[in-house]
């Protein structure tokens, strides 16, 4: 099997393993229906960039997250898995995360960082999160 074929094969086991980690759940919660630069994850979760990148790579390999480079910035967004059951599980998980207090606190911090990036040294010059159209998965500018 080629590397491309391997990357495209959806693994239900990998999918559930991706959802089985609190850092990855926090990342998914912050993404929601937005595309977010990795620098925001580092700031909001107060975790080292290599750790955040490792978890984002795991989510990408599970087919839950897509990445896009823009200059020196890496942007991440949720993509629905090709398996209908997995897509339903992911949608339900995201809805559940929205109800959790700790997850709401993360989103509040993200909102504050987006409104006042000057208060966060690491976010100087960083692109703001952008909304994603859930139907077309395209970025709104």
N, C-alpha and C positions, 0 to 999 in steps of 0.2 A: 504494500500500500504506500502510495506517495505521501509526502508531507502535507500536500494540499488536501488530499482525500482524507487524511487523518484529522486535519484541522476542521473539516466540514462535517465529519461524523458526530452526531449528537449523542452524548453519553448521559443517560439518566442518572447513573451513579455519580458522575462528576458534577452534574447539576445539583443534586442534593448535598454533596460534599461542599459545594460552593456556598450553599445557604446555611451550612452548619458551623459558621464562624462568626463571632460577634463583630469583628472588624469589617468583614465583608458585608454583613447586614447593615452596619452603619454607613458604609460607602453607598450601598444601594439606596438606602433611605435618603441620603443627601442628594443623590442623582435624581431620584423621582422622575419627573418629566422635564429635566433640564440636562444640558450638556455642561459639564463643569471641568475647569482646569485642575490638574492634580495639586497645584499649590494650595488650593482651598481645602482639599482633604487633609493635607499635612497640617495646615493651620487649625482647622476646626477640630480634628481628632487628636491634635497634639502628639503626633506620632512621626518618627523619622521617615523621610521621603523613600528610602529603599524599602521599608516595610510596607508603606502604602502602595508603592509600585508593584511589589510582589503580590499583594492581595488583588490589585487590579488586573494583573496578568492572569491570576487564577480565574477571576470572573470572566475574563476574555476567553480563556481556554475552555470554559464551561459553556460558552455561547450566550452569556447573559449581558455582556458589556462590549461595546465597540469603542475604539479609540480613533482620534484624528489629531494629526500634528498641524500646528499653525505656528511657523517659525520655531521659537524655542519652547513653545507651550504645547502640552499634551492635554487634549480634552477627552472626557469620557462620558458616555451615555448608556443607558439601559437599552438593550434590544430584546425583543421577545424571542424566546427559543422557537425553533421550527416545530417542535412537538406541541400539539394543542393542550395536552394534559399538563406539560411543564409550563406552558404560557399561563394557564389558569392558576397553577400553584404560585407562580411568580407574581401574578396580579394580586392574588389573595394575600401573599406574604407582604407585598408593598402596602396594601391597605391595612394590614395588621400593624406594620411598623409605624404607620401614620398615627395610630392610636396609643403607642407606647410613649410614656413620659420622657424617658431618656432620649428617644429618637426625636421627639418634639424639641427637646433642649438643643440637640445638634442642629436641627433646622433653624431654630431661633438664632443660634450663633452664626450660621451661614448667612442668614438674612442680615444680621448686623454687620458682618464682614463685607457683604456686597454693598450695603448702604454707606459704609464708612471705611473703605479699604485703607485709608490713610492711618487708621488706628492699628493696623496690622503691618508691621515692617515687611514681613515676607510677601505680602500681597501687592507691594508697590509696583504698578505697571501691569499687573496681571489682568487678563481679560475677564469681564464679568460672566457669570453663568448665563446661558441662553436657553430659552424654552425650546422644547422639541415638540413637533406636531406628532401626536401618537399614531395617526393614521399613515402618514407618509414617512415618518421617522426623519424628517428634514429639520434642519436647524433654522430657527427664526432669528433674523438679525434686526 
